[in-house]
Amino acid sequence: MSTVTNRQMLERVESRLQQISLEEAALQKLQRRVGADAARQDQELEGAFDHLAEILVPGLDAARLDAVSRALHLPGVSAAVGAQMRHTILFRATQRRTQLVADPRVQNAEAIDNEVAIRLAELQEAAAPLETSTRALEAEPLFLELLAHRYGTPEYVVRFWQLSYYKHWKHADLIVEAHAARSQRDTFAGIAARYVEERAALDELRRGMGVQKGRRAEVKELQQELAECERTIADVDSTVLGTLRTRVKDHLKPLDDAALTSLMAADPAADLAVKRILGVKKKKTYLGALENEQIKASLRDLGTMKGKLARTRTKLGRPKNRHATYPLSVAERMVGADRSDRWHKRRQRMDEARTRIVEFHHYDRWSPANDLLWWDVMTDGRLDGDFIPEVRARGPRVHQQQVVEHRDDWRNDRDVDIS
């Protein structure tokens, strides 16, 4: 076919737009996965720093604490500081425990609880009929309104020409009819007066219940505080150790890679933990580059292509072009070739890079001495990483031979997963 009709052109444009939309959706899904992976690396990095702090401060040995304090230039984790912290915690907890043990409320906690239970039962028994009586009246239509207007007393000011007067009269009579026998009052004013008395008595009983519940809560709070003091005393060593490790972690986190690497030489036991930190940081960097340099760039390109095709569709849809025909070469140039296979392969490469980054845990393979990038260690040098600035800046693969030389060693420990 040497020419293409306008209708066929529109169909091609719609087909390309649909392909672009599908590719955008697939890239956005991959972008979400990369974002979730990056968030997990944040968690792993926190765990890696925790692990390094545990290695550097395995316990409260004075010599070890002083050595770490000197190595990190961190006086806050010295043995003297740890001992003072321990003394302060024990002194305060022991002092407060002594006060609590001597408190009569703690000593007589069981007796107080029994007394409160008995008194509450008495108060609830006395309050029960009052609650029944007052609730019954409060449930009557307009009772509280009549009470507020002081119906049946000289203070009632509603006059007979007002509509509410007859409504009040009607409901007051209904209330008297329903409650006269129970309240032993034959007028609304009498029933209302009794309600006020009962309500005042009920409020007083409820205040009494509140006092008793307050006594119980006060004793319970003191008992809980005593138990917390006991736990503090029992856990003092783990508390001090946790605080010292946190200080070490907070000190290490802002350090650059060079400073962290120096810890490998200073303390061989921390070698693998430091490598894990450096490796996880690189994983975060690489995932960020994958998202920004690959996925977002591809989405921008697709957006540009979609905008161009949308404008083409608008032009083709004009009435003057309805019967136009186009040479095949012009049609292909305007609409573009089918790139779905190429896009799919590109996305597969992105996902393979993501997988290699995320699933890498052999942090022991990297060494500052072999001058290999972490990317080469993670991928065995087999994946193109030019979307990563440090890989791109390195230029030609001058280290490719070094990667090949190390592969045999890596194969030997392929099953050793360090995480």
C-alpha positions in Angstrom: 0.0 0.0 0.0 1.6 3.2 -1.2 -0.8 5.6 0.4 -2.7 5.8 3.7 -6.2 7.3 4.2 -6.9 9.8 6.9 -9.1 7.3 8.7 -6.2 4.8 8.7 -3.9 7.4 10.0 -6.2 8.1 12.9 -6.4 4.4 13.6 -2.6 4.3 13.7 -2.4 7.3 16.0 -4.9 5.8 18.4 -3.0 2.5 18.3 0.3 4.3 19.1 -1.4 6.3 21.9 -2.7 3.1 23.4 0.7 1.5 23.3 2.2 4.5 25.0 -0.5 4.4 27.7 0.2 0.7 28.4 4.0 1.4 28.6 3.4 4.3 30.9 1.3 2.1 33.2 4.0 -0.6 33.2 6.8 2.0 33.9 4.7 3.5 36.7 4.2 0.1 38.3 8.0 -0.5 38.1 8.6 2.9 39.6 6.4 2.1 42.5 8.3 -1.2 43.0 11.6 0.7 42.9 10.2 3.3 45.4 9.2 0.4 47.8 12.6 -1.2 47.4 14.3 2.1 48.3 12.1 2.4 51.4 13.2 -1.1 52.4 16.8 -0.1 52.0 16.2 2.7 54.5 15.1 0.1 57.0 18.0 -2.2 56.2 20.4 0.7 56.6 19.0 1.4 60.1 19.5 -2.3 60.9 23.0 -2.3 59.5 24.0 0.7 61.8 22.4 -1.1 64.7 24.4 -4.2 64.0 27.7 -2.2 63.7 26.9 -0.5 67.1 26.3 -3.9 68.6 29.7 -5.1 67.3 31.6 -2.1 68.5 29.8 -2.2 71.9 29.1 -5.8 72.6 28.8 -5.3 76.4 29.8 -3.1 79.3 33.4 -4.2 79.5 35.3 -1.1 80.7 38.3 -1.6 78.5 36.2 -2.2 75.4 34.1 1.0 76.1 37.3 3.1 76.5 38.8 1.7 73.4 35.6 2.5 71.4 35.5 6.0 72.9 39.1 6.7 71.8 38.6 5.2 68.4 35.5 7.2 67.6 36.5 10.3 69.6 33.3 9.9 71.4 33.6 10.6 75.2 30.0 9.9 75.8 30.5 6.1 75.5 33.5 5.8 77.9 33.5 3.4 80.7 33.3 6.2 83.2 30.2 7.6 81.5 28.6 4.2 81.4 29.3 3.6 85.1 27.9 7.0 86.0 24.8 6.4 83.9 24.3 3.1 85.6 24.7 4.6 89.1 22.3 7.4 88.4 19.6 5.1 87.1 20.0 2.7 90.1 20.1 5.5 92.6 16.9 7.2 91.3 15.0 3.9 90.9 16.1 2.5 94.3 15.2 5.8 96.1 11.7 5.9 94.5 11.2 2.2 95.2 12.0 2.8 98.9 9.5 5.6 99.0 6.8 3.5 97.4 7.3 0.5 99.6 6.9 2.7 102.6 3.8 4.3 101.3 0.7 3.2 103.4 -1.4 3.1 100.3 0.9 0.5 98.8 1.3 -1.5 102.0 -2.5 -1.6 102.5 -3.3 -2.0 98.8 -5.4 -5.1 99.2 -7.3 -3.8 102.2 -8.0 -0.5 100.3 -9.2 -2.4 97.3 -11.6 -4.5 99.4 -12.9 -1.4 101.2 -13.4 0.4 97.9 -15.3 -2.6 96.5 -17.6 -2.7 99.6 -18.2 1.1 99.5 -18.9 1.1 95.8 -21.4 -1.7 96.2 -23.2 0.3 98.9 -23.3 3.4 96.8 -24.4 1.6 93.7 -27.2 -0.1 95.7 -28.4 3.3 97.0 -28.1 4.9 93.6 -30.0 2.3 91.6 -33.6 3.3 92.6 -32.7 7.0 92.2 -31.3 6.3 88.7 -34.5 4.4 87.8 -36.7 7.2 89.0 -34.9 10.1 87.5 -34.4 8.3 84.1 -38.1 7.6 84.0 -38.9 11.3 84.3 -36.2 12.5 82.0 -37.6 10.1 79.3 -41.0 11.9 79.4 -41.6 14.3 76.6 -41.0 17.9 77.7 -40.3 17.0 81.3 -36.9 18.8 81.4 -38.5 21.8 79.5 -41.3 22.0 82.1 -38.7 21.8 84.8 -36.7 24.6 83.3 -39.8 26.8 83.0 -40.7 26.1 86.7 -44.1 24.8 85.6 -46.6 24.6 88.5 -44.8 27.3 90.6 -45.3 31.0 90.8 -42.1 31.4 88.7 -43.8 29.9 85.7 -44.2 32.9 83.3 -45.9 31.4 80.2 -49.3 32.9 79.7 -52.5 31.2 78.4 -52.5 33.0 75.1 -49.1 31.5 74.2 -49.2 28.2 72.3 -46.7 26.6 74.5 -49.0 27.1 77.5 -51.4 24.4 76.3 -48.6 22.1 75.3 -47.1 22.4 78.8 -50.5 21.9 80.4 -51.1 18.7 78.4 -47.8 17.1 79.1 -47.7 18.1 82.7 -51.0 16.3 83.2 -49.7 13.2 81.4 -46.7 13.2 83.6 -48.7 13.5 86.8 -51.0 10.7 85.6 -48.0 8.4 84.9 -45.9 9.1 88.0 -48.2 10.3 90.8 -48.5 6.8 92.4 -44.8 6.0 92.3 -43.7 9.4 93.5 -46.6 9.8 95.9 -47.1 13.4 94.6 -50.4 14.5 92.9 -49.1 17.7 91.2 -46.4 18.4 88.7 -44.8 20.8 91.1 -44.6 18.0 93.7 -43.2 15.5 91.2 -40.6 18.1 90.0 -39.6 18.9 93.6 -39.1 15.2 94.3 -37.1 14.8 91.1 -34.8 17.7 92.2 -34.2 16.0 95.6 -33.5 12.6 94.0 -31.3 14.1 91.4 -29.2 16.0 94.0 -28.9 12.8 96.1 -27.9 10.8 93.0 -25.3 13.3 92.1 -23.9 13.1 95.6 -23.8 9.3 95.4 -22.0 9.5 92.1 -19.4 11.9 93.5 -18.9 9.4 96.2 -18.4 6.6 93.6 -15.9 8.9 91.9 -13.9 9.3 95.1 -13.8 5.6 95.7 -12.7 4.9 92.1 -10.1 7.6 92.4 -8.7 5.8 95.5 -8.5 2.5 93.6 -6.8 4.2 90.6 -4.4 6.0 92.8 -3.3 2.7 94.5 -3.1 1.0 91.1 -0.9 3.7 89.7 1.5 3.5 92.7 1.7 -0.3 92.3 2.5 0.1 88.6 5.2 2.7 89.4 6.7 0.3 91.9 6.7 -2.5 89.3 8.4 -0.1 86.9 11.1 0.7 89.4 11.7 -3.0 89.9 12.0 -3.5 86.1 14.3 -0.5 85.8 16.6 -1.9 88.5 16.6 -5.4 86.9 17.2 -4.0 83.4 19.8 -1.4 84.3 22.6 -3.0 82.4 20.6 -3.5 79.2 19.3 0.1 79.5 22.8 1.5 79.8 24.0 -0.8 76.9 21.2 0.3 74.7 21.9 4.0 75.4 25.6 3.6 74.6 24.9 1.8 71.4 22.4 4.5 70.4 25.1 7.1 71.0 27.5 5.2 68.8 24.9 4.8 66.1 24.0 8.5 66.1 27.7 9.3 65.9 28.3 6.9 63.0 25.3 7.8 60.8 26.6 11.2 59.6 30.1 9.9 58.8 31.1 9.8 55.2 32.1 6.5 53.5 35.8 7.2 54.0 35.4 7.6 57.7 33.4 4.5 57.9 35.9 2.6 55.9 38.6 3.6 58.3 36.8 1.6 61.0 37.5 -1.5 59.1 41.2 -1.1 59.7 40.7 0.1 63.2 38.5 -2.9 64.2 38.6 -6.0 62.0 35.5 -7.4 63.8 33.5 -4.5 62.3 34.7 -5.2 58.7 31.7 -6.9 57.4 29.2 -4.6 59.3 30.9 -1.6 57.7 30.8 -3.2 54.2 27.1 -3.9 54.7 26.5 -0.2 55.5 28.4 0.9 52.5 26.7 -1.6 50.3 23.2 -0.7 51.4 24.0 3.0 50.9 25.1 2.2 47.3 21.9 0.2 46.8 19.9 3.3 47.7 22.0 5.4 45.4 21.6 3.0 42.5 17.9 2.6 43.0 17.6 6.4 43.0 19.6 6.6 39.8 17.5 3.9 38.2 14.3 5.8 39.0 15.6 9.2 38.0 17.8 8.4 35.1 15.9 5.5 33.5 12.3 5.3 34.6 11.5 9.0 34.9 13.4 9.9 31.8 11.5 7.2 29.9 8.2 8.5 31.2 9.2 12.0 30.1 10.0 10.7 26.6 6.7 8.9 26.4 4.9 12.1 27.5 6.6 14.1 24.8 5.7 11.4 22.2 2.1 11.3 23.5 1.8 15.1 23.2 3.1 15.0 19.6 0.6 12.3 18.6 -2.2 14.1 20.3 -1.5 17.2 18.2 -1.3 15.0 15.1 -4.7 13.5 16.0 -6.2 16.9 16.3 -4.9 17.9 12.9 -6.1 14.7 11.3 -9.6 15.3 12.9 -10.1 18.6 11.2 -12.9 18.6 8.6 -10.6 19.7 5.8 -8.4 16.6 6.2 -11.3 14.1 6.3 -10.6 12.8 2.8 -6.9 13.4 2.7 -4.4 10.6 1.8 -0.7 10.4 2.8 2.3 8.6 1.3 3.3 5.7 3.4 6.7 7.2 4.2 5.0 10.4 5.4 2.5 8.3 7.5 5.3 6.4 9.2 7.2 9.6 9.9 4.1 11.2 11.4 2.9 8.3 13.5 6.2 6.6 14.2 7.2 2.9 14.2 5.8 0.3 16.6 8.3 0.5 19.6 6.5 -1.8 22.0 9.0 -4.6 21.7 11.9 -2.2 22.2 10.1 -0.6 25.2 9.5 -4.1 26.7 13.2 -5.0 26.4 14.2 -1.7 27.9 11.9 -2.3 30.8 13.2 -5.8 31.3 16.7 -4.4 31.6 15.5 -1.9 34.2 13.8 -4.6 36.2 16.9 -6.9 35.9 19.0 -4.0 37.3 16.5 -3.5 40.1 16.5 -7.2 40.9 20.3 -7.4 41.0 20.5 -4.4 43.3 17.8 -5.5 45.7 18.8 -9.2 45.9 22.5 -8.5 46.4 23.6 -9.4 50.0 27.2 -10.6 49.4 28.7 -7.5 51.0 31.9 -9.4 51.9 32.9 -9.5 48.3 33.7 -5.8 48.2 37.0 -4.4 49.3 38.4 -0.9 49.1 41.7 -2.4 48.0 40.5 -3.9 44.7 39.3 -0.6 43.2 36.0 -2.1 42.1 32.8 -0.2 42.1 29.9 -1.6 44.1 28.0 -1.9 40.8 30.5 -4.3 39.4 30.4 -6.4 42.6 26.6 -6.5 42.6 26.3 -7.4 38.9 29.6 -9.3 38.3 30.3 -6.6 35.7 27.6 -8.0 33.4 25.0 -5.2 33.4 25.3 -1.8 31.9 25.2 0.8 34.6 25.7 4.0 32.6 22.6 5.4 34.2 24.6 5.7 37.4 26.8 8.8 37.5 29.8 7.1 39.1 29.7 4.3 36.5 29.2 6.7 33.6 32.1 9.0 34.9 34.5 6.1 34.9 34.3 5.9 31.2 35.5 2.7 29.4 35.4 -0.5 31.4 39.1 -0.3 32.5 38.3 -2.5 35.4 36.5 -5.2 33.4 39.5 -7.6 33.7 39.5 -7.1 37.5 35.8 -8.1 37.6 36.6 -11.2 35.6 39.5 -12.1 37.9 37.3 -11.9 41.0 34.4 -13.9 39.6 35.9 -17.3 40.4 36.3 -16.2 44.0 32.7 -15.0 44.1 31.4 -18.2 42.7 33.1 -20.1 45.5 31.0 -18.3 48.1 27.8 -17.7 46.0 25.7 -19.5 48.5 26.9 -17.4 51.4 24.3 -14.7 51.9 25.4 -11.9 54.2 22.6 -9.7 55.3 
